[in-house]
Amino acid sequence: MQLPEVLLWQALRGAKTGIKFRRQHPVGPHVVDFFAREPSLIIEVDGEAHERGNRPERDELRDRFLNENGYRVMRVRAVDVLQDLGAVVSSIIFLAERPLHHASHGPPPRSGEE
């Protein structure tokens, strides 16, 4: 694992988030960076290589397969993990706590904004 993945794993593992994650977990023909069975959530940490060559197309096909099989895929940039790990973890928890049909909604309104 690269440094951003190690840092994210340290933040996600165990009961720190209240969500059980597995790392380097097989899902169909793919091995995903982080997997949480209960919310059907996959986290992929994308480094610079994901922006080059045919990698974007490969990632799109992989995400389509995972989505079609009932999983939500959250891609986070490695640089974001390095720059603000807390914000990345908060966004992962926020997404994991929302049912699949609410995944496209933003955060709940703040008090008095309904």
C-alpha positions as CSV (number, residue, x, y, z in Angstrom):
1,M,0.0,0.0,0.0
2,Q,1.1,3.5,-0.7
3,L,1.3,6.2,2.0
4,P,-2.2,7.7,1.4
5,E,-3.7,4.2,1.6
6,V,-1.8,3.4,4.8
7,L,-3.0,6.7,6.4
8,L,-6.6,6.1,5.3
9,W,-6.5,2.5,6.5
10,Q,-5.3,3.7,10.0
11,A,-8.2,6.1,10.1
12,L,-10.8,3.6,9.0
13,R,-9.8,0.4,10.7
14,G,-11.3,-1.0,13.8
15,A,-14.1,0.7,15.6
16,K,-12.8,4.3,15.0
17,T,-15.6,5.1,12.5
18,G,-18.3,2.6,13.6
19,I,-18.1,1.0,10.2
20,K,-16.3,-2.2,9.5
21,F,-13.9,-1.8,6.6
22,R,-11.7,-4.4,4.9
23,R,-8.6,-3.5,2.8
24,Q,-7.5,-5.0,-0.4
25,H,-10.8,-6.9,-0.6
26,P,-11.9,-9.0,-3.7
27,V,-15.2,-8.0,-5.3
28,G,-15.9,-10.0,-8.4
29,P,-12.9,-9.9,-10.6
30,H,-11.5,-6.8,-8.9
31,V,-9.6,-6.1,-5.7
32,V,-10.7,-2.9,-4.1
33,D,-8.7,-0.6,-1.8
34,F,-11.4,-0.5,1.0
35,F,-14.7,-2.3,1.3
36,A,-17.5,-1.9,3.8
37,R,-20.1,-4.7,3.4
38,E,-22.9,-3.2,5.5
39,P,-23.3,0.1,3.5
40,S,-22.1,-1.7,0.3
41,L,-19.4,1.0,-0.1
42,I,-16.1,0.8,-1.9
43,I,-13.4,3.4,-1.4
44,E,-10.7,3.7,-4.1
45,V,-7.7,5.9,-3.5
46,D,-6.5,7.4,-6.8
47,G,-3.0,8.5,-7.2
48,E,-1.5,10.4,-10.2
49,A,-1.4,7.2,-12.3
50,H,-5.2,7.1,-12.5
51,E,-5.1,10.2,-14.7
52,R,-2.8,8.7,-17.4
53,G,-3.1,6.5,-20.4
54,N,-6.1,4.2,-20.5
55,R,-6.5,4.3,-16.7
56,P,-9.5,6.6,-16.7
57,E,-11.4,4.3,-19.0
58,R,-10.4,1.2,-17.0
59,D,-11.6,2.9,-13.8
60,E,-14.9,3.8,-15.4
61,L,-15.5,0.2,-16.5
62,R,-14.6,-1.1,-13.1
63,D,-16.9,1.4,-11.4
64,R,-19.7,0.5,-13.8
65,F,-19.3,-3.2,-12.9
66,L,-19.3,-2.4,-9.2
67,N,-22.3,-0.1,-9.4
68,E,-24.3,-2.6,-11.5
69,N,-23.6,-5.2,-8.7
70,G,-25.0,-3.0,-6.0
71,Y,-22.0,-1.2,-4.7
72,R,-21.3,2.5,-4.3
73,V,-17.9,3.6,-5.3
74,M,-16.2,6.6,-3.8
75,R,-13.0,7.7,-5.4
76,V,-10.7,9.9,-3.3
77,R,-7.5,11.5,-4.6
78,A,-4.4,10.5,-2.8
79,V,-3.3,14.1,-2.6
80,D,-6.6,14.9,-0.7
81,V,-5.8,12.1,1.8
82,L,-2.4,13.6,2.4
83,Q,-3.6,17.2,2.7
84,D,-6.8,16.7,4.8
85,L,-7.3,13.2,6.0
86,G,-10.0,14.3,8.5
87,A,-12.1,15.7,5.7
88,V,-11.8,12.6,3.6
89,V,-12.7,10.4,6.5
90,S,-15.7,12.6,7.4
91,S,-17.0,12.4,3.8
92,I,-16.6,8.6,3.8
93,I,-18.6,8.3,7.0
94,F,-21.2,10.7,5.7
95,L,-21.7,8.6,2.6
96,A,-21.6,5.3,4.5
97,E,-24.4,6.4,6.9
98,R,-26.8,7.2,4.0
99,P,-28.9,4.6,2.3
100,L,-28.1,4.0,-1.3
101,H,-31.2,5.8,-2.6
102,H,-30.0,8.9,-0.7
103,A,-26.5,8.8,-2.0
104,S,-27.0,11.7,-4.4
105,H,-28.3,14.1,-1.7
106,G,-26.1,16.6,0.0
107,P,-25.6,17.0,3.7
108,P,-28.8,17.5,5.8
109,P,-29.9,21.1,6.2
110,R,-28.5,22.9,9.2
111,S,-30.8,23.9,12.0
112,G,-33.4,26.4,10.8
113,E,-32.6,26.0,7.1
114,E,-35.4,23.5,6.2
